[in-house]
Every structure is written in C-alpha cells, then in structure tokens.
C-alpha cells in the first residue's frame, strides 16, 4: 500500500546486518589495532573449518596464480593462511574506519609516493589500479596521506543491503573521495581525470562477456577494459597500488608503474605484479578465473578467437566413461587455449577425434566425486570444466561440490 512507511518495508535481514556492523565497529573501534587484527585471524581460522566451498575456490585460484611456482602442499598452507589473513583485514577495516587522519599515518606507510607526485604534476589525472588485497577499505581514506589538495575518486559497487550501503558510502565520501558507480557516465569520470583527479578502480574482479580477453597470471581470461579506456580518453597517467600487511594492524601501500601505452593487457600485468607483492593478503574468495559457459554458450564464445595460447592453458576433461562410440565433442567446444583430457572406462579406447597424446584417466562405472577430485589434483593446474554426453544428475552434483562446472551435452 502507498501509505506504508519505508521502515516497515525494510527487510529484517538488512536491519540485523546493520546492527551487526555497528556492534563489530563499536568493539573494533575501542580495541588496539593489533588486537583487532589477531581477533580476525582467530575468527578466520575457525571459519576455515566451516566453509568448504570457499576453501576449494581459494585453492583453485592459487593453483592457477602460482602454477609451477609452488607445490600443492605449499598452496594448501597458503590457502589457509590467506583465509585467516582475509578475515583479519576485513575485521581491521572496522577499526581503521574510525581513525583520525593523524592516526591513519601511524598504521599505513606509503612507498614510491614520488610516482604519484609526478603523475599529478603532469596535470592530466591518474588512474589508480587497485585490487582486493590487504585492508582495501582503507584505500578510500588515503587522500589524507596524498599530496596536499589532491582530488580523489573511486568506483564502488553498491551493496545489496541499501541501509548498509548508504552508511558505507557516506563514510567513504566523508574523507573527500568522490564515489562513482558503474552506472555513471564514463565521460564524467574522464572529466574528473582531466581536472587532475585521481580515480581508483578495483580492477582485479572477474567480469562477464563484455570484458576483454587478456592474460592474467598467465591465464587467458576476461578483464575490465575500463581503466585503459579512461586513461586513453583522458590521456591520464596510470599507476598500480599494492597493499600488504607489515605487522598485525599495520600495512604498507606501494605505488608501481604501468607500462605504456596503458592497454588492458599492460594494466593487468601491473595489477598482477602488485598482487604478487603479498599473495597471502589477496582476497582469493571469488573464483577469479571462472568461465561463463553453458550448453548454448561455448568456450569459443567465452574466449573468442584468441590470437595466442596463454602460458597457463585451460584444462578440460571429456567424460567418456560409458559413452556411445559414435559420440564426439562438438566442434564449437574445441579451442586452441584448451588442453583436453579423457576419462575412459577400463576397456574403452581413446576415440580417434582426440589426439593420440591425450592424457587418459581410467575410471570405473559410476565413478563420482572422489574420482573427479583425484583427476583434478593429478596435474598442476585445476580442471576448468567437464564435458560429456548425457551426464547423470548425481555426477553433475558431485562436480558442483568440487567447484568444477560440468556441462551435459546431447
């Protein structure tokens, strides 16, 4: 009814989330920063045992990012350490949100500030490539530590909870940072840059089909072209920024150069270097290299006609155990950046449409989750997707539990 007041239409869950946010901030704001950080580590250590899906996503990301650099046991240790560190950084954000500008300088140290000073002096603005690492919520407050009279802006994604979103947005703007949403006209952002502004963009997040195919940690994937587009339109400078933990409750922010011209590929290379400065501080909870495919949208639709194979190609498993001999993988699912492996029954021969050197995994009839997990762990890189004819629902469910997309083809 039109006469219903706004509070009565507000979901109870939103109110509870706001209450919880207030409680956490209230406690965190009264404790020393090092205590808050260690409390977050403890909570992260507990959460590790109750979030198996997130554990698998973190490990998959790390296997791609550090393939050939670290073995699986080391990556598992890194995944657990990253889980604890992420919780510590998230809880610490509630503490640093209440610090005064003077106190802010005591908890974060900035290196290579001269790179920003030179970019500002050029008078054409600066696009700042950011990633979800360290205490990234502190980034909107760094204006207090930048050269005097710096104009800062940043892109943000509105929270689903509109009550909490209004609170967080007001706090970010209180420090003088102008917030842009993805719905804002890029021309307005470019104008802000031309006026000498600094615009921060969290560019490490995955994007859907509108993204540009480039290498990121050696893997072809879709990345946002926005930083490159804005820099070229405003003829601005571009820098990357890493944020790493120095000790509990204290961080270091380091400016890094971006190779010219500021193409999307060069931007992602710089962002990769920033993230490599502190992999345990990176937020690996999102499946960064997720591929958006389904029956009607193939790997070719996702990667397009890639000009080259990435240093870390995609890994696909063709599940043929029990499949009729006449079945073959549709041409639309074959791509030069994908290495195909075959799961065959004990006496099943490799079909002639797969190369003779194809890696074969022998699986018994009715093989499920344990066999999928075993095949996934049998190589340095994880399996990116599984294809097969008329895959049973139980098998598809087993794949989902392993965070591996499986597509049943006719």
Secondary structure, 3 states (H helix, E strand, C coil): CCCCCHHHHCCHHHHHHHHHHHHHHHHHHHCCHHHHHHHHHHHHHHHHCCCHHHHHHHHHHHHHHCCCCCCHHHHHHHHHHHHHHHHHHHHHHHHHCCCCHHHHHHHEEEECHHHHHHHHHCCCCEEEEECCECCHHHHHHHHHHCCCCCCEEEEECCCCCHHHHHHHHHHHHHCCCEEEECCCCHHHHHHHHHCCCEEEEECCCCCCCCCEEEEECCEEEEECCHHHHHHHHHCCEEEEEEEEEEECCEEEEEEEECCCCCCHHHHHHHHHHHHHCCHHHECCCCCCCCCCCECCECHHHHHCCCCCCCCCCEEEEEECCCCCCCCCCCHHHCCCCEEEEEEECCCCCCCCCCCCCCEEEECCCCCCHHHHHHHHCCCCCCCCEEEEECCCHHHHHHHHHCCCEEEEEC
